[in-house]
């Protein structure tokens, strides 16, 4: 069960949670979330979830190398998108790295951080649907603990500026 949101209480600040992955549309979610956070004087929280599925089946030495590479990739993605958020809205995002199933880790983080007010995702533009994360989250949309904003992946910066 989700905790009560506290982002509007004294000493708290609303956070937009954006999942950082390697999809092209991730930039659209970061752009929209950074714009909204800047305009509403909120904070941006970037989450990267490292999938441990393959690593758990590897030998210890190989698993350690895989984890180090995944952490390096996460930090590189954070650096790229943090720089983008700084340019967009002059904000410095918070960063969280988790390991496991993305949907479960998103829900755990939302339960732990009561300042998170909105999850921001971007939909893919391919014919295969909006993407696996959105598809997975849609199954629990009726009971999800916070609103979810889905940014269409085809929107330009100008389109997003007009709607954020």
C-alpha positions, 0 to 999 in steps of 0.5 A: 500500500502506498504512503500518503504523499507529502510533497506539499507539506512544510519541508517537502518538495514535489518530485517528478520521477522519470525512468532513465533507460536507453530508449530514444523516447527517454529524452522526451520524458526528461524534457517534459519532466524538467520543464514541469519541475522548473515551472512548478518549482519542483524537483526532478528524480531520475531512476535507472533500474538495472536488470539482474536477470542475466547477471544472476545466471553468470559466474561470480567474476562475470557477474561482477563485470556485468554489474560494473558495466551496468553502473557505468552505463547508468552513470553515463546516462545520468550525466547526459540527462542531468546536463539536459535538465540543467539546460532545460530548467536550470535544475539538478536532478536527484539520481537513484539506481536500483536493481531488479524488475523495473515496475517493482522498483518504481513502486518501491521507490514511490512508496519510500519517497513520499515527495514523488507526485508524478511518474513521467514516462514517454511512449515509443513511436514504433508499431509494437506499442508504447513500450514494455514499461508502459505496457506493464504499468498499464496493467496496474493503472487502476491501483497505481499509487500516483498519477502517471504522465505519458509523453508521446515520443514524437513530440518536439521540444516546441510541442512539449513547451506548449503543453508543459 
